[in-house]
Amino acid sequence: MRPSSPSLDASTADAPGAHDGAAERVADDARTVGGPPPTGLAARLRWAVGPYVALTKPRVIELLLVTTIPTMFLAAGGFPPLGLVVATLVGGAGAAGAANTLNQYLDRDIDAVMNRTRRRPIVTGRVSPRAALVFGNVLGAVSLAWLWFAVNPASALFTGAAIAIYVVGYTMILKRRTPQNIVWGGAAGCMPVVIGWSAVTGGVSWSALLLFGVVFFWTPPHYWPLSMKFRRDYAAAGVPMLPVVAADTRVAWEMIAYTVAMIACSLLLVPVAGMTWVYAVVAAALGLWFLWSCVQLLRRAQDPQRGPLKAMSVFHGSITYLTLLSVAIAVDVFLPL
């Protein structure tokens, strides 16, 4: 299952998400290098477990699950069985964590070069490459088995495909070879909606494919602003993200094109999935708002006198867009219109 999303790491890599103080302490403990273990049972537990939690990239998983739950509501036409939702989320989170762990194992060489990733557990030595490889494979196998028996075989198969797309397709093949890496590798981050739909129905439908399209076309304008922010990191690591090899104006134009396609998919849900006018208005408003942020980025790229690019504002806006659209989908199911 931003498996990120792409989007796992590539669709939502290190995307900010809501987290409490406990999560922050886990992250801090995971970054501690050297020195004796802390005293106190809770602190020692965080010190031991924290690096493995960090390997799974929990913030990325949060955003992936945001799209899964509304999809299950839409597929069920209401509330799906609570046990099914929990089983799907547990299996999906485990599979996404496994894919993220294997991504860090394979990318440990470039993670050591990039400032944004140089404190990840494998790079700092808190987790050995072998331990990470074993952990990722075991977590993935357990998650797929869980989905097969606790949800259904279709969801397990789609989840396996998502892991393969992210780990093999994106991390091993595309990431270091093509500026379009995030576009095609981002298909892994779209799989949660297919997995959620198949968990409820046992298959897929045009509605599920349109939801897939929303996330697929959302991924480039979500991730490329982050790549703009860290372009020097990617250049130093030899990763040809589009903002590294192309002018900002070209990147902005492509972001606008993908955003238009994303809006189209979101609005096609109205006739195909039987959404109400309330969803239609919200989806259109959100889409136009995010499109305008991309247009503003283009204008600043074309004329530097307008000020800095503010790429991270677009990045954070993309997260807001997908979150609110997901809420709109979930709420719309229950509207008597």
Summary of the structure (lengths in Angstrom):
residues: 337
radius of gyration: 19.6
end to end distance: 33.0
largest distance: 61.4
contacts: 1294
relative contact order: 0.13
helix: 77%
strand: 0%
